[in-house]
């Protein structure tokens, strides 16, 4: 994809003195991190010999089932491209003893895997940059004897805010193939919350409305129909705010439930979740992603309907029909009524979408691949 070269702090005639770092990235969220890391890493690495940072997109890595598989793929790419070290950015949620794993470093083979969802959503890129620098520091001082015996220590290189919100613990042990390894783990409760938020971010739920074209068309058509119905006008104007909120929540829940069960988005052990906690994580991230996506669609419908109502429905016409004075609240109530009606129609319209189309809208690349594999195994 791209290559960024760090300038050494002093002139060197032999470019071979530079260390070649490979950043392997999966599509979607990790890819957006990789390009920025390639540009920012050289300024963060304090080494007089200089660094050469290269980025490679690899869809095969997105099919890996666990961190050890990712490390194996990173090892293959390091040998292919002749890199000194390689860091693989993955959307795979990695856990160890019910604690999220931010990164695992194979100090003997010069490779590492960084789990992007474990970074959370707030200041996630800054945390990714700090973590990759820390990982490369481990790879540069790859004395396997230092990590031969298991140990567990708090990583003191975090910022104060990070230590408070999601402290990271550095542990040592081995990989599946017996190589000495360093892992960076977060705490169980706060770390799992950050992992869940990171999984939702990786799904990019704000894209759901645009991805479900059938639902969007049905929602807009129903909203336009509501503009011509004086019955909808009167019901919307008479509704109290608590009824408005209750109806909005109910309509959103109906659409989310319809998407989950009609398109078989509910996670189960048969689909590939290794344990109950992982299944709960996948289901929670699905529900939250869909809720955010539906809320985005609802807000868009509300804005569009408010604009249409303000242009096409003069105040005197509304006043004659409703028998009351017309103000901003009246137009907001009408827009809510049209949007709620449109969202119900959108839920029905999503039934005409294929399962593949819904997954493309609701999930990132890795999660789409994982669910497709699970369906193939079920088949």
C-alpha positions as CSV (number, residue, x, y, z in Angstrom):
1,X,0.0,0.0,0.0
2,X,2.5,2.6,1.1
3,X,5.9,3.1,2.5
4,X,7.2,5.8,4.9
5,X,10.9,6.1,5.6
6,X,12.2,7.6,8.8
7,X,15.2,9.8,8.4
8,X,18.1,8.8,10.7
9,X,19.3,11.3,13.2
10,X,22.8,11.4,11.6
11,X,23.8,10.8,8.0
12,X,24.5,7.2,7.0
13,X,25.7,6.2,3.6
14,X,24.6,2.5,4.0
15,X,20.8,2.2,3.9
16,X,21.1,-1.3,5.1
17,X,21.6,0.1,8.6
18,X,18.0,1.0,8.7
19,X,15.6,-1.4,10.4
20,X,12.6,-2.4,8.2
21,X,9.3,-2.5,10.0
22,X,6.2,-4.0,8.3
23,X,2.7,-3.0,9.4
24,X,0.2,-5.6,8.2
25,X,-3.4,-4.5,8.3
26,X,-6.8,-5.9,7.7
27,X,-9.4,-3.9,5.8
28,X,-11.7,-1.3,7.5
29,X,-10.8,0.1,10.9
30,X,-7.2,-1.3,11.2
31,X,-6.4,0.0,7.7
32,X,-7.2,3.6,8.8
33,X,-4.8,3.2,11.7
34,X,-2.0,1.8,9.6
35,X,-1.5,4.7,7.3
36,X,-1.3,7.2,10.1
37,X,1.1,4.9,12.1
38,X,3.4,4.7,9.1
39,X,3.6,8.5,9.0
40,X,3.8,9.1,12.8
41,X,6.0,6.2,14.0
42,X,9.4,7.5,12.7
43,X,9.0,10.6,14.9
44,X,8.3,8.4,17.9
45,X,11.1,5.9,17.5
46,X,14.4,7.1,19.1
47,X,17.0,5.2,17.2
48,X,20.0,6.7,15.4
49,X,20.1,4.0,12.8
50,X,16.7,5.0,11.4
51,X,13.6,3.1,10.5
52,X,11.8,2.1,7.3
53,X,8.1,1.6,7.8
54,X,6.0,-0.3,5.2
55,X,2.2,-1.0,5.2
56,X,0.7,-4.0,3.6
57,X,-3.1,-4.8,3.3
58,X,-3.7,-8.5,3.9
59,X,-7.2,-10.0,3.7
60,X,-5.9,-13.5,4.6
61,X,-5.1,-12.2,8.2
62,X,-8.7,-11.3,8.6
63,X,-9.6,-15.0,8.4
64,X,-7.4,-16.0,11.3
65,X,-9.2,-17.4,14.3
66,X,-6.9,-16.4,17.2
67,X,-3.8,-14.3,18.0
68,X,-1.5,-17.2,17.4
69,X,-2.8,-17.6,13.8
70,X,-2.3,-13.9,13.3
71,X,1.3,-14.2,14.5
72,X,1.8,-17.1,12.1
73,X,0.6,-15.0,9.2
74,X,2.8,-12.1,10.3
75,X,5.8,-14.5,10.4
76,X,5.1,-15.6,6.8
77,X,4.9,-12.0,5.6
78,X,8.0,-11.0,7.5
79,X,9.9,-13.7,5.7
80,X,8.4,-12.8,2.3
81,X,9.2,-9.1,2.5
82,X,12.5,-9.3,4.4
83,X,11.3,-7.2,7.3
84,X,13.2,-7.1,10.6
85,X,10.0,-6.8,12.6
86,X,6.3,-7.0,11.7
87,X,3.2,-5.7,13.6
88,X,-0.2,-7.0,12.5
89,X,-3.2,-4.8,13.2
90,X,-6.3,-6.9,13.6
91,X,-10.0,-6.4,14.5
92,X,-9.9,-9.8,16.3
93,X,-11.1,-9.4,19.9
94,X,-8.5,-11.4,21.9
95,X,-8.9,-12.5,25.5
96,X,-6.8,-14.4,28.0
97,X,-8.3,-15.6,31.3
98,X,-11.3,-13.4,30.7
99,X,-9.1,-10.3,30.2
100,X,-8.7,-8.4,26.9
101,X,-5.4,-8.7,25.2
102,X,-4.2,-5.5,23.6
103,X,-1.1,-7.0,22.0
104,X,1.0,-10.2,21.9
105,X,4.6,-10.1,21.0
106,X,6.6,-13.0,19.7
107,X,10.1,-11.9,20.8
108,X,11.9,-14.8,19.2
109,X,10.3,-14.3,15.8
110,X,10.2,-10.6,15.6
111,X,6.4,-10.4,15.1
112,X,3.5,-8.9,17.1
113,X,-0.3,-8.7,16.8
114,X,-2.3,-5.7,18.1
115,X,-6.0,-6.0,18.8
116,X,-7.6,-2.7,17.6
117,X,-11.0,-3.2,19.4
118,X,-9.2,-3.6,22.8
119,X,-8.1,0.1,22.4
120,X,-11.7,1.3,22.9
121,X,-13.1,4.3,21.0
122,X,-11.9,7.4,22.9
123,X,-8.4,8.5,21.8
124,X,-7.9,5.0,20.3
125,X,-5.4,6.1,17.7
126,X,-3.2,7.8,20.3
127,X,-3.3,4.6,22.4
128,X,-2.5,2.5,19.3
129,X,0.5,4.7,18.6
130,X,1.8,4.3,22.1
131,X,1.2,0.6,22.1
132,X,2.9,0.0,18.8
133,X,6.0,2.0,20.0
134,X,6.0,-0.2,23.2
135,X,5.7,-3.3,21.1
136,X,8.6,-2.3,18.9
137,X,10.6,-1.6,22.0
138,X,10.0,-5.2,23.1
139,X,11.0,-6.5,19.7
140,X,14.2,-4.4,19.6
141,X,15.2,-5.8,23.0
142,X,14.3,-9.4,22.1
143,X,16.2,-11.2,24.9
144,X,14.2,-14.4,25.2
145,X,15.8,-15.1,28.6
146,X,14.0,-12.1,30.0
147,X,10.6,-13.6,29.3
148,X,11.3,-17.2,29.7
149,X,9.6,-17.3,33.1
150,X,6.0,-16.2,33.4
151,X,5.6,-12.8,35.1
152,X,3.0,-10.2,35.6
153,X,3.7,-6.4,36.0
154,X,1.9,-3.2,35.5
155,X,3.1,-1.3,32.5
156,X,4.4,2.0,33.8
157,X,4.6,3.7,30.4
158,X,0.9,4.6,30.2
159,X,-0.5,8.0,30.7
160,X,-2.3,8.8,33.9
161,X,-5.7,8.9,32.3
162,X,-5.1,5.5,30.6
163,X,-4.0,4.0,33.9
164,X,-7.2,5.2,35.5
165,X,-9.6,4.1,32.8
166,X,-8.0,0.9,31.5
167,X,-4.7,0.0,33.1
168,X,-2.5,-2.3,31.1
169,X,-0.5,-5.2,32.6
170,X,2.6,-6.6,30.9
171,X,2.8,-10.4,31.2
172,X,5.4,-12.8,29.9
173,X,5.0,-16.5,28.9
174,X,5.0,-18.4,25.6
175,X,3.1,-18.6,22.4
176,X,1.3,-21.7,21.1
177,X,4.5,-22.8,19.3
178,X,6.6,-22.4,22.5
179,X,8.3,-19.1,21.6
180,X,8.8,-16.6,24.4
181,X,6.1,-14.0,24.3
182,X,5.1,-10.8,25.9
183,X,1.4,-9.9,26.3
184,X,-0.2,-6.6,27.2
185,X,-3.5,-7.2,28.9
186,X,-6.2,-4.9,30.3
187,X,-8.3,-5.3,33.4
188,X,-11.2,-7.6,33.4
189,X,-14.2,-5.3,33.9
190,X,-13.0,-1.9,32.6
191,X,-11.0,-3.6,29.9
192,X,-14.0,-5.7,28.7
193,X,-16.1,-2.5,28.6
194,X,-13.4,-0.8,26.4
195,X,-13.2,-4.0,24.3
196,X,-17.0,-3.9,23.7
197,X,-16.9,-0.2,22.7
198,X,-14.0,-0.9,20.4
199,X,-16.0,-3.8,18.7
200,X,-18.9,-1.5,18.2
201,X,-16.6,1.1,16.7
202,X,-15.1,-1.5,14.3
203,X,-18.6,-2.2,13.0
204,X,-19.0,1.5,12.1
205,X,-22.7,1.5,12.9
206,X,-23.3,5.0,11.5
207,X,-23.1,3.4,8.0
208,X,-26.0,1.1,8.6
209,X,-28.7,3.5,7.3
210,X,-26.9,4.1,4.0
211,X,-26.2,0.3,3.6
212,X,-29.8,-0.8,4.0
213,X,-31.2,0.8,0.8
214,X,-34.5,-1.1,0.9
215,X,-35.2,0.0,4.5
216,X,-34.2,3.6,3.6
217,X,-36.5,3.8,0.6
218,X,-39.4,2.3,2.5
219,X,-38.9,4.7,5.4
220,X,-38.8,7.7,3.2
221,X,-41.9,6.6,1.3
222,X,-43.9,6.1,4.5
223,X,-42.8,9.4,5.8
224,X,-44.0,11.2,2.6
225,X,-47.3,9.4,2.9
226,X,-47.6,10.7,6.5
227,X,-47.5,14.3,5.2
228,X,-50.8,13.8,3.5
229,X,-52.6,12.2,6.4
230,X,-54.5,14.7,8.6
231,X,-55.0,11.8,11.1
232,X,-51.3,11.5,11.6
233,X,-51.1,15.3,12.1
234,X,-53.7,15.2,14.9
235,X,-52.2,12.1,16.6
236,X,-48.7,13.6,16.6
237,X,-49.9,17.0,17.8
238,X,-51.9,15.5,20.7
239,X,-49.1,13.1,21.9
240,X,-47.3,14.1,25.1
241,X,-43.5,14.0,25.2
242,X,-43.4,10.9,27.3
243,X,-45.5,9.1,24.7
244,X,-43.2,10.5,22.0
245,X,-40.1,9.0,23.8
246,X,-41.9,5.7,24.5
247,X,-43.0,5.3,20.9
248,X,-39.6,6.3,19.5
249,X,-37.9,3.7,21.8
250,X,-40.5,1.0,20.9
251,X,-40.2,1.6,17.2
252,X,-36.3,1.5,17.4
253,X,-36.5,-1.8,19.4
254,X,-38.9,-3.3,16.8
255,X,-36.5,-2.5,13.9
256,X,-33.5,-3.8,15.8
257,X,-35.3,-7.0,16.8
258,X,-36.5,-7.5,13.2
259,X,-33.0,-7.1,11.8
260,X,-31.4,-9.5,14.4
261,X,-33.9,-12.4,14.1
262,X,-35.0,-12.0,10.4
263,X,-31.4,-12.0,9.2
264,X,-30.0,-14.4,11.8
265,X,-27.5,-12.0,13.5
266,X,-27.7,-13.6,16.9
267,X,-24.5,-15.2,17.9
268,X,-24.4,-18.8,19.1
269,X,-21.6,-21.3,20.0
270,X,-22.3,-23.2,16.7
271,X,-21.2,-20.1,14.7
272,X,-17.7,-20.1,16.1
273,X,-17.8,-18.4,19.5
274,X,-15.4,-20.4,21.7
275,X,-17.2,-19.7,25.0
276,X,-20.2,-18.0,26.5
277,X,-18.4,-14.8,27.2
278,X,-17.3,-14.4,23.6
279,X,-20.9,-15.1,22.4
280,X,-22.1,-12.4,24.9
281,X,-19.5,-9.9,23.5
282,X,-20.5,-10.5,19.9
283,X,-24.3,-10.3,20.7
284,X,-23.8,-7.1,22.8
285,X,-21.7,-5.4,20.0
286,X,-24.4,-6.4,17.4
287,X,-27.3,-5.0,19.5
288,X,-25.4,-1.7,20.3
289,X,-24.3,-1.3,16.7
290,X,-27.8,-1.8,15.4
291,X,-29.2,0.6,18.0
292,X,-26.7,3.3,17.0
293,X,-27.4,2.7,13.3
294,X,-31.2,2.8,13.8
295,X,-30.9,5.9,16.0
296,X,-28.9,7.5,13.1
297,X,-31.6,6.6,10.6
298,X,-34.2,8.0,13.0
299,X,-32.4,11.3,13.4
300,X,-31.9,11.6,9.6
301,X,-35.7,10.9,9.0
302,X,-36.6,13.4,11.7
303,X,-34.4,16.1,10.1
304,X,-35.7,15.4,6.6
305,X,-39.4,15.3,7.7
306,X,-39.0,18.5,9.7
307,X,-37.6,20.3,6.7
308,X,-40.3,18.9,4.4
309,X,-43.1,19.8,6.8
310,X,-41.8,23.4,7.2
311,X,-41.7,23.9,3.4
312,X,-44.9,22.1,2.4
313,X,-47.3,22.6,5.3
314,X,-48.1,26.3,5.9
315,X,-48.9,27.3,9.5
316,X,-52.4,28.5,8.6
317,X,-53.3,25.1,7.0
318,X,-52.1,23.2,10.1
319,X,-54.0,25.6,12.4
320,X,-57.2,25.1,10.5
321,X,-56.9,21.3,10.7
322,X,-55.6,21.0,14.3
323,X,-57.7,23.9,15.8
324,X,-54.7,25.2,17.8
325,X,-51.9,27.7,17.4
326,X,-49.0,26.4,15.4
327,X,-45.4,26.7,16.6
328,X,-42.1,24.9,16.5
329,X,-43.4,22.2,18.8
330,X,-46.1,21.4,16.3
331,X,-43.7,20.9,13.5
332,X,-41.4,18.8,15.7
333,X,-44.4,16.6,16.7
334,X,-45.3,16.2,13.1
335,X,-41.8,15.3,12.1
336,X,-41.7,12.7,14.9
337,X,-44.9,11.1,13.8
338,X,-43.7,10.9,10.2
339,X,-40.3,9.5,11.3
340,X,-41.8,6.9,13.6
341,X,-44.1,5.7,10.8
342,X,-41.2,5.7,8.4
343,X,-39.0,3.6,10.8
344,X,-41.7,0.9,11.1
345,X,-41.9,0.8,7.3
346,X,-38.1,0.7,7.2
347,X,-38.0,-2.4,9.4
348,X,-40.4,-4.1,7.0
349,X,-38.4,-2.9,4.0
350,X,-35.2,-4.4,5.5
351,X,-36.9,-7.8,5.2
352,X,-36.3,-7.6,1.4
353,X,-32.5,-7.1,2.0
354,X,-30.3,-10.2,1.7
355,X,-28.4,-11.4,4.7
356,X,-25.1,-10.5,3.0
357,X,-26.3,-7.0,2.4
358,X,-27.4,-6.6,6.1
359,X,-24.0,-7.9,7.2
360,X,-22.1,-5.5,5.0
361,X,-24.1,-2.7,6.5
362,X,-23.9,-3.8,10.1
363,X,-20.3,-5.2,10.4
364,X,-16.7,-4.6,9.6
365,X,-14.8,-6.8,7.1
366,X,-13.5,-9.3,9.7
367,X,-16.9,-9.9,11.3
368,X,-18.5,-10.4,7.9
369,X,-15.9,-13.0,7.0
370,X,-16.3,-14.8,10.4
371,X,-20.1,-15.0,10.1
372,X,-19.9,-16.2,6.5
373,X,-17.5,-19.0,7.6
374,X,-19.9,-20.0,10.4
375,X,-22.8,-20.2,8.0
376,X,-20.7,-22.3,5.6
377,X,-19.9,-24.7,8.4
378,X,-23.5,-24.9,9.4
379,X,-24.4,-25.6,5.8
